[in-house]
Amino acid sequence: MKVLILGGTRFVGHLLAWRLVAGGHRVTMFHRGTRVVPFADRVETLLGDRTTGVLPSLIKGREFDATVDFGAYVPGDVEPLVDTVARAALGHYVLISTGQVYLLREGCPRPAREVDYDGPVMARPEDEEGAGQWDYGFGKRMCEDLVSHEKSHATRVRLPMINGPRDPHRRLEGYLWRLLDGAEVLLPDGGERPMRHVFSEDVARALAEMLCNERTYGQAYNLAQDETPTLREVLERMAWRVGAPAKLVPVSTAEIEAEGLSMRAVSPFSQRWMSFMDPTKAKSELGFVHTPLWEYIDRTVTAFLGHPPSDRPEGYTERRRESELARRVMRNG
Ligand SMILES: NC(=O)c1ccc[n+]([C@@H]2O[C@H](COP(=O)([O-])OP(=O)(O)OC[C@H]3O[C@@H](n4cnc5c(N)ncnc54)[C@H](OP(=O)(O)O)[C@@H]3O)[C@@H](O)[C@H]2O)c1
C-alpha cells in the first residue's frame, strides 16, 4: 500500500510508520520535522506546518491508498481534505479521534459504545481545566462530523489514554520516577476508580490492519483494552516490578488542590476527564486483540529501566511538595 501519515514521528504515529515500513509498504509522512526519524531513508517526507494550509498543495496530484491523520484537532484541519480532489488523493482516510468525544455527551453511559456518540452535548464548563478539555473533545467531534457521512471512505478511531514507551505525556513514566525515588506517592481519592486505557503497540497494529478495509468505511471504532484496573493496582504492580516499596498515601482531590498542585501533573490517571470506552465493536468486527495489561505494563517498565530519560517529566518539579503533603496527611491520620 501507499500510505500517507499525517504526523508519524512522535508516539503511535511513529509506531505505525515503523510497522508499515517493516511490512514493505510505501510510506509518506507529513510533519514539521521537529524530531529525528530513525527510518527516514525508507520513507518519503513532506515537510510543512499544517496550520499554514500547505498540506493540500503538497498532496495535489498524488494518490495514496490510505491516509492516517494523527493531527486533526479542529474542523479547519479537516476541511481542506474533504473536497473531492483531496479525497481522491487520500484514499481510505483514518481519523485519529479520542474517547473524549463521549465525555461531552449529556448522560453518556460508561463504558461508552460507538452508538452513544449521537445526542446532545453538554454546555462548555466554566472552569479553565474543564473548558480546555471540552474544547479538545468538541474539536474532535467536529472533525469526526465532517467525515462521517454515509458515502464516506473515512474511519474514525476513538482512543482512550494511550500507554507505552515514547508516550509524549510521560504518564506511566511519571509514576515510575516517583516509585523509584523512595518518597511517598500520592493516591488521589484512594486510587480506586477503574480505568480503561490502551497500549500504543496494539493501536498501531489495529490501524495497520484496518487500512483499505472497506468494511470500516463510514464507521467509528473504540480501541481500548478489556482490563479496568485501579490506579492503586497499577502502582502496586509497577512497584513490585522495579523492586520498590509501594508507599502509597491516599489523599483527597481537595487536599491536592488546596496545596496548589495540579492533578494532571501529580497523577495523570486521576484526572476527572478520562474516557471509559467499550471495545466490543472493534473486537467483533475487526478482530481487535490486545496485549494483556500486566504484560504491557511490564514491557513499558523494562523499556524505562533500559533507557531512562535524561530529564524528569514536567509535573515532577513539584515532587518535594507532594511528599510533604503525603507526610502531613499521614501525621494527621
Ligand atoms: N496520547 C494519548 O493518550 C491520546 C489519546 C487519545 C487520542 N490521542 C490522539 O492521538 C493523536 C496524536 O498521536 P501521536 O502523538 O501518537 O501521533 P504522531 O503522529 O506520532 O505525532 C504527532 C505528529 O504530528 C506532527 N505535527 C504536530 N504539529 C504539526 C503541525 N502543525 N503541522 C504538521 N505536523 C505536525 C508531529 O511532528 P512535528 O512536530 O515534526 O511537526 C508528529 O509527527 C492526536 O490526534 C490525539 O488527539 C492521543
The ligand as an ORCA input file, in Angstrom:
! r2SCAN-3c Opt
* xyz 0 1
  N      -1.754     10.179     23.741
  C      -2.999      9.887     24.116
  O      -3.233      9.428     25.252
  C      -4.140     10.081     23.132
  C      -5.411      9.652     23.496
  C      -6.457      9.793     22.590
  C      -6.221     10.343     21.341
  N      -4.965     10.775     21.012
  C      -4.752     11.377     19.685
  O      -3.554     10.888     19.109
  C      -3.048     11.858     18.184
  C      -1.571     12.080     18.401
  O      -0.961     10.830     18.399
  P       0.617     10.642     18.339
  O       1.298     11.634     19.195
  O       0.811      9.200     18.586
  O       0.886     10.987     16.802
  P       2.239     11.066     15.991
  O       1.854     11.101     14.567
  O       3.209     10.031     16.431
  O       2.821     12.505     16.441
  C       2.205     13.724     16.140
  C       2.790     14.256     14.822
  O       2.184     15.465     14.434
  C       3.193     16.294     13.865
  N       2.726     17.675     13.964
  C       2.432     18.358     15.104
  N       2.030     19.602     14.801
  C       2.086     19.706     13.443
  C       1.812     20.753     12.516
  N       1.386     21.946     12.933
  N       1.969     20.514     11.193
  C       2.402     19.301     10.748
  N       2.656     18.278     11.581
  C       2.514     18.474     12.908
  C       4.422     15.972     14.697
  O       5.642     16.233     14.037
  P       6.350     17.687     14.055
  O       6.389     18.140     15.490
  O       7.706     17.437     13.483
  O       5.517     18.563     13.197
  C       4.271     14.469     14.866
  O       4.812     13.793     13.769
  C      -3.873     13.115     18.386
  O      -4.814     13.193     17.346
  C      -4.573     12.875     19.726
  O      -5.804     13.543     19.790
  C      -3.916     10.642     21.873
*
